[in-house]
Amino acid sequence: MDAVHAILRRLRNWFLVWFVAEALVGTAAAAYVLDGMSRDGLLGRVTGRVSAEGTVLASLVVSLMLLLLAWIVLTALLDLKPWARIVMLVVGWITVASAALTLLTLPATWAHVEPMGVLTGADWSALEAVNVPAKVADLAFWLWAIYVLQVNAVVREAFVCRTTAA
């Protein structure tokens, strides 16, 4: 079991790295775009003239809440709770499918995003430039996590043994 716990601790640590990086990049991109939109007359009123500081604060609160939920799942994963493995696999497969779909439809998306920049006054190209590396990071991390939880025989067996013993 020590090998399994070492693998799962590594998964937890890389999850934290991935989560923090995604949160920081996403917050910065959202603050940048919303700040540009808040300067526009109509869109400024629609967005409530949300400032970059307000965006960062809201993002920090939401990220901390999500991190707390993730920590509960990751702790249960280290305790070899089968439900935690299933939750991680479901989140992983949804994220991989979403990231792959986003990357595959990127040219069509870009055609729709460009006119929005003119209409909204926001720099949507900056958001799209951040989106591609974020989706690649999503694919890299979650494909590895799926491999660890679903394909790695040692880890899979540890959860199967736990299920049959309970």
C-alpha positions as CSV (number, residue, x, y, z in Angstrom):
1,M,0.0,0.0,0.0
2,D,2.9,2.4,0.5
3,A,3.5,2.5,-3.3
4,V,-0.2,3.3,-3.9
5,H,-0.2,6.0,-1.2
6,A,3.0,7.5,-2.8
7,I,1.3,7.6,-6.2
8,L,-1.9,9.1,-4.7
9,R,0.1,11.8,-2.8
10,R,1.9,12.7,-6.0
11,L,-1.5,13.0,-7.7
12,R,-2.7,15.2,-4.9
13,N,0.4,17.4,-5.1
14,W,0.1,17.8,-8.8
15,F,-3.6,18.5,-8.5
16,L,-2.8,21.4,-6.2
17,V,-0.2,22.7,-8.6
18,W,-2.7,22.4,-11.5
19,F,-5.5,24.0,-9.5
20,V,-3.5,27.0,-8.3
21,A,-2.1,27.6,-11.8
22,E,-5.5,27.4,-13.4
23,A,-7.0,29.7,-10.7
24,L,-4.3,32.3,-11.1
25,V,-4.4,32.4,-14.9
26,G,-8.2,32.3,-15.0
27,T,-8.5,35.1,-12.5
28,A,-6.0,37.3,-14.3
29,A,-7.7,36.7,-17.7
30,A,-11.2,37.4,-16.2
31,A,-10.0,40.6,-14.5
32,Y,-8.4,41.8,-17.7
33,V,-11.4,41.2,-19.8
34,L,-14.0,42.5,-17.3
35,D,-11.9,45.6,-16.7
36,G,-12.0,46.3,-20.4
37,M,-15.8,45.7,-20.5
38,S,-16.5,47.9,-17.5
39,R,-15.1,50.9,-19.4
40,D,-17.8,50.5,-22.1
41,G,-21.1,52.3,-21.6
42,L,-23.7,49.6,-22.0
43,L,-21.5,46.7,-21.0
44,G,-20.2,48.6,-18.1
45,R,-23.7,48.9,-16.8
46,V,-24.5,45.3,-17.5
47,T,-21.4,44.1,-15.7
48,G,-22.0,46.5,-12.8
49,R,-18.7,48.2,-13.6
50,V,-16.9,45.3,-11.8
51,S,-13.4,46.3,-11.1
52,A,-10.3,44.1,-11.4
53,E,-10.1,44.0,-7.6
54,G,-13.7,42.8,-7.3
55,T,-13.0,40.1,-9.9
56,V,-9.9,39.0,-8.0
57,L,-11.7,38.9,-4.7
58,A,-14.7,37.0,-6.0
59,S,-12.3,34.6,-7.8
60,L,-10.3,34.1,-4.6
61,V,-13.5,33.2,-2.6
62,V,-14.8,30.8,-5.2
63,S,-11.3,29.2,-5.6
64,L,-11.0,28.6,-1.9
65,M,-14.4,27.0,-1.7
66,L,-13.6,24.7,-4.7
67,L,-10.2,23.9,-3.1
68,L,-11.9,22.9,0.1
69,L,-14.3,20.6,-1.8
70,A,-11.3,19.2,-3.7
71,W,-9.4,18.7,-0.5
72,I,-12.2,16.6,0.9
73,V,-12.2,14.4,-2.2
74,L,-8.4,14.2,-2.2
75,T,-8.3,13.2,1.4
76,A,-10.8,10.5,0.8
77,L,-8.8,9.3,-2.2
78,L,-5.8,8.9,0.1
79,D,-8.0,6.9,2.4
80,L,-8.8,4.7,-0.6
81,K,-12.5,5.5,-0.6
82,P,-13.9,4.2,-3.9
83,W,-16.4,7.1,-4.2
84,A,-13.4,9.6,-4.3
85,R,-11.8,7.7,-7.1
86,I,-15.1,7.7,-9.1
87,V,-15.5,11.5,-8.4
88,M,-12.0,12.2,-9.7
89,L,-12.5,10.0,-12.8
90,V,-15.8,11.7,-13.6
91,V,-14.3,15.1,-13.2
92,G,-11.3,14.0,-15.2
93,W,-13.2,12.6,-18.1
94,I,-15.5,15.6,-18.3
95,T,-12.5,18.0,-18.2
96,V,-10.7,16.0,-20.9
97,A,-13.7,15.9,-23.2
98,S,-14.3,19.6,-22.7
99,A,-10.7,20.6,-23.3
100,A,-10.5,18.4,-26.4
101,L,-13.7,19.8,-27.8
102,T,-12.5,23.3,-27.1
103,L,-9.2,22.7,-28.9
104,L,-10.8,21.0,-31.8
105,T,-13.3,23.8,-32.3
106,L,-10.8,26.6,-31.8
107,P,-10.9,28.0,-35.4
108,A,-14.7,28.2,-35.3
109,T,-14.6,29.7,-31.9
110,W,-12.1,32.3,-32.9
111,A,-14.3,33.4,-35.8
112,H,-17.1,34.2,-33.3
113,V,-14.9,35.8,-30.6
114,E,-13.2,38.4,-32.9
115,P,-16.4,40.4,-33.6
116,M,-17.2,40.3,-29.9
117,G,-14.0,42.2,-29.2
118,V,-15.2,45.1,-31.4
119,L,-18.7,45.1,-29.8
120,T,-17.7,44.8,-26.2
121,G,-14.4,46.8,-26.2
122,A,-12.8,44.0,-24.4
123,D,-9.6,42.2,-25.5
124,W,-11.1,38.8,-26.1
125,S,-8.0,37.7,-28.0
126,A,-6.1,37.9,-24.7
127,L,-8.6,35.6,-23.2
128,E,-8.4,33.2,-26.1
129,A,-4.6,33.3,-25.9
130,V,-4.7,32.2,-22.3
131,N,-7.4,29.6,-23.0
132,V,-5.3,27.4,-25.3
133,P,-2.4,26.8,-22.9
134,A,-5.0,26.3,-20.1
135,K,-6.8,23.6,-22.1
136,V,-3.5,21.9,-23.0
137,A,-2.6,21.9,-19.2
138,D,-6.1,20.4,-18.5
139,L,-5.5,17.7,-21.0
140,A,-2.0,16.9,-19.7
141,F,-3.0,16.8,-16.0
142,W,-6.3,15.0,-16.3
143,L,-5.1,12.4,-18.8
144,W,-2.3,11.6,-16.4
145,A,-4.8,11.5,-13.5
146,I,-7.1,9.2,-15.4
147,Y,-4.2,7.0,-16.2
148,V,-3.2,6.8,-12.5
149,L,-6.7,6.1,-11.3
150,Q,-8.1,3.9,-14.1
151,V,-5.2,2.3,-15.9
152,N,-2.5,1.9,-13.3
153,A,-3.0,-1.7,-12.1
154,V,-1.6,-1.2,-8.6
155,V,-3.8,1.8,-7.8
156,R,-6.9,0.2,-9.4
157,E,-6.3,-3.0,-7.4
158,A,-6.0,-1.1,-4.2
159,F,-9.4,0.4,-4.7
160,V,-10.9,-2.9,-5.8
161,C,-9.5,-4.7,-2.8
162,R,-10.9,-2.0,-0.6
163,T,-14.4,-2.3,-2.1
164,T,-14.5,-6.1,-1.8
165,A,-13.2,-5.9,1.8
166,A,-15.8,-3.4,2.9
